[in-house]
């Protein structure tokens, strides 16, 4: 295994010029440079490079808590933890509103079915996908990758709340 590369003083200076005196994880300010540690955005242990573009300054608390997660994965985990705090049960629509805004999802999706294809009319234009019939029930269905803009939770069909884990 290759020796882990340490960040030089010049590289630390470049990171601070780019980022400022704050924690990369949640952007909270820190009092001094001694409160920061320098880490790989994409972990060195997972083939992350040691180039300055892959190095960020992180407060000591966050850097120790994140363990082997990438800095982005750890940031997402903290955001989700905050999202689930409190007594309110959270549903898919709550998460979508948090991530893309109240008007960023739930748009009407028009689907036209024919004998063996489903035609979906999306903002990016129409797309067709194969239509399949379930042998046991006779129900017709299709699989498609959809943009988040057309996703909306049907609370009657899926009444369960999301779980933090």
N, C-alpha and C positions, 0 to 999 in steps of 0.2 A: 504494500500500500504506500502511495506517495505521501511524503511528509506534508502535514497541514501548513498552508502558507499563512503567515501572519500579515496583518495590514500595516504598511509602513506609515510613518508620520505624515509624509507627503500625501499618501492616499487618504488618510483620515481627514486632512485639511480639505481635499477635493470633495469628500463626502459631505463635510460640514458646509462647504460653500454651496453645494447643491441643495442640501436638506435643511440647513439651519440648526440651531441648538434646540432640537426637539426630538422626541421619540418617533421613530418611523411607524410603529404599530398604531398609535392613536393620536399622533401629532401633539401630545401634551408637551409643554415647554419643560426643559430641565434647567437647573441652576448653573451647572458648569459642565464642561467637557468631561470631568472626572466621573460624572453621573451616567456616562454613556459607555456602551461597549459596541464594538463593530462586528457585524455578522453578515453572513451571506444571505441575500434575499432568497435565492434558491439554494438549499443546503449543499455545502461542500461534500457531505457524505452521500448526497444523491446526485453527484456529478455536476454540482454548481461550480461555475468558474470563479476565480479569485480576481476578476477584473473589477475595477472601481464601480462600473455600472451595476454589478451584482452585490455590492457591499452597501449596507445601511447602518446608521447609528441607532441603537436601541437602548432604552433605559435598562438598567441592571435587572430590575424586577421582571419586566416582560421577557428579557432574553433568557432568564433562568426558567421561567414558567413554560415557555414554548417548547422546550425539549427538542425533539427532532423534526418538528413541523417547519415548513417553510414560513417565512415571515408573513406572507399573504394568507396562508392557511390559518395561522395563529390569529391574525387580525380578523378574519372571518369568524373564527370561533368566539372571539370576544364580542363581536357585534351580535352574534346569535344569542350569546349568554345575556346580554343587555336586553335584547328583543323579548326574551322569555321571562324576564324579571317581573314580579308582581303577580297578582292573583288572577288576572284575566286570562281566560283560555285563548290561545292563538290558533287561527285557522290559516289555510293557504292564502286566502285573500288578504289577510293582515300582513303576511310576509311579502306578498307581491306589492302591496301598497308601500311598505317600508322600503323596498328595493327600487321600484320603478315609478312610484307616485300613484295617486288615486286615479289618474286618467291614463296610465301607461299599460293597462291590462283590461281584459274583459270585453274587447271589441267583438262585434257580431262576426261569426265565421259562416260564410255561405258554402254549402257542400251540395254538389249535384251528383247523384248516383246514376250509373247506367248498368248494363249487365255485368261488366267485369272491372270497372274503374270507378274511382271516386275523384271528382274534380273539385279542388279546394281553391277558393278565391281569397288570396292573401294580399296584403299591401304590396308585396314584391311582385305580384302578378299571379296568375293561376298556375297551379301545379296538379299533376295527376298521380295517383297512387293506385296499386292493385286493390281490388275489392275481393274479399274472401267470404265464404259462407261456412259457418260452423256446422259440422256434420251432425252433431247431436241436437242442436236447437233450431237450426235453419236460419239463425240470425246472421245478417251480413255485417261485416266490420272491415275496418282498414287501420293500418298503422301509418303514422306520419310524424315527422319532426315539425313541431309547430312553434312559431315565435311566441314569446311570453305575452305579447299584446293580445292574443286571443284566448289565453288561459283564464278561467274563472272557476272557482269552486262552486259546485252545486251542493249546498248544505243539506238538501234532502237526500241526495244520493250518497254523499260523503259527510255525515254529521260529526265525525270524530275530530277532535282538536289535534293539532300538531303536538309532538312530544319533543322536548329539548334534546333528548339523546338521539 
